[in-house]
Each structure stands twice: as C-alpha cells, then as structure tokens.
Amino acid sequence: MRRNKDNPLQLSMAQSFDERCGAFALINRCYSNAGLSEDMGQHYRVTKYQLLLESRVFISKLADEVVATVSLIPDTAEHGL
C-alpha cells in the first residue's frame, strides 16, 4: 500500500478478496446512485473481464474503506476487447 504523509489516501492494487469486494461494492453503489442500474439486492457489480487472471483492480482507501477504484483489463485476442 502506497502511503503519503500529506495525503491520507492509500493507493494500491487490490491484494485481497475483501479489497476486491470493496471495489465491486463501490461500483455497484455508484451505478445505483447514478440511476444506471436498478437496486436488485445485489451487493457487487462485476464483469467477466474483471475476473480474468490478466486483469488488475486498483483501489484507493481512506482508513479501511475503498473510496475509489479502477480496473485495468488487457486487450487480448482471446477475449477481443
């Protein structure tokens, strides 16, 4: 986890199941709050591309809460992005 004494945000690649869950729960809340998806009782918003072994999920945490996330999904011939 990268730390900066002047900035309380911690930036890193999601390392644990809980950090990935935090990222996907945040995405779900943001989509729901923006009216882009209906709240159907789901806790996470995940695409099949985010589950690829080559994909990376980066997070920013404030204290122990994930407050930002971005996924890096490679363009591959197999998955044709």
C-alpha positions as CSV (number, residue, x, y, z in Angstrom):
1,M,0.0,0.0,0.0
2,R,1.5,3.3,-1.0
3,R,1.3,6.0,1.7
4,N,2.0,9.7,1.7
5,K,2.2,11.6,5.0
6,D,0.4,14.6,3.4
7,N,-2.4,12.6,1.9
8,P,-4.5,10.1,3.9
9,L,-5.5,8.1,0.8
10,Q,-3.7,4.8,0.3
11,L,-3.3,3.6,-3.3
12,S,-2.6,0.0,-4.3
13,M,-3.6,-2.9,-6.4
14,A,-6.3,-4.9,-4.7
15,Q,-4.5,-7.7,-2.9
16,S,-7.2,-9.5,-1.0
17,F,-10.7,-10.8,-1.6
18,D,-12.0,-8.2,0.8
19,E,-10.4,-5.4,-1.1
20,R,-11.8,-6.7,-4.4
21,C,-15.3,-6.9,-2.8
22,G,-14.9,-3.4,-1.5
23,A,-14.1,-2.2,-5.1
24,F,-17.0,-4.1,-6.6
25,A,-19.4,-2.9,-3.9
26,L,-18.4,0.7,-4.5
27,I,-19.0,0.3,-8.3
28,N,-22.5,-1.2,-7.5
29,R,-23.4,1.8,-5.2
30,C,-22.2,4.3,-7.7
31,Y,-24.2,2.8,-10.6
32,S,-27.3,2.6,-8.4
33,N,-26.9,6.2,-7.1
34,A,-26.5,7.5,-10.7
35,G,-29.6,5.7,-11.8
36,L,-27.6,3.5,-14.3
37,S,-28.8,0.3,-12.7
38,E,-31.7,-0.8,-10.5
39,D,-31.1,-1.9,-7.0
40,M,-31.9,-5.6,-7.2
41,G,-30.4,-6.5,-3.9
42,Q,-27.0,-7.3,-5.4
43,H,-24.0,-6.3,-3.4
44,Y,-21.4,-6.2,-6.2
45,R,-21.1,-5.1,-9.8
46,V,-18.6,-7.3,-11.6
47,T,-18.0,-8.0,-15.2
48,K,-16.5,-11.2,-16.6
49,Y,-13.5,-9.2,-17.8
50,Q,-12.6,-8.1,-14.2
51,L,-12.3,-11.7,-13.3
52,L,-9.7,-12.6,-15.9
53,L,-6.3,-13.5,-14.5
54,E,-4.7,-10.8,-16.5
55,S,-7.0,-8.1,-15.2
56,R,-5.9,-5.8,-12.4
57,V,-8.1,-3.9,-9.9
58,F,-6.6,-0.8,-8.3
59,I,-8.1,0.8,-5.2
60,S,-7.8,3.9,-3.1
61,K,-8.6,3.6,0.5
62,L,-9.4,6.2,3.2
63,A,-8.8,4.5,6.5
64,D,-10.1,1.0,5.8
65,E,-12.8,2.0,3.3
66,V,-12.4,1.7,-0.5
67,V,-13.3,5.1,-1.9
68,A,-12.1,4.8,-5.5
69,T,-11.4,2.0,-7.9
70,V,-10.3,1.4,-11.5
71,S,-9.9,-1.8,-13.4
72,L,-7.2,-2.4,-16.0
73,I,-8.3,-5.0,-18.5
74,P,-5.9,-6.1,-21.2
75,D,-6.9,-6.2,-24.8
76,T,-6.3,-9.8,-25.8
77,A,-7.0,-11.9,-29.0
78,E,-8.8,-14.5,-26.8
79,H,-11.3,-12.0,-25.3
80,G,-11.4,-9.5,-28.1
81,L,-11.8,-6.2,-26.2
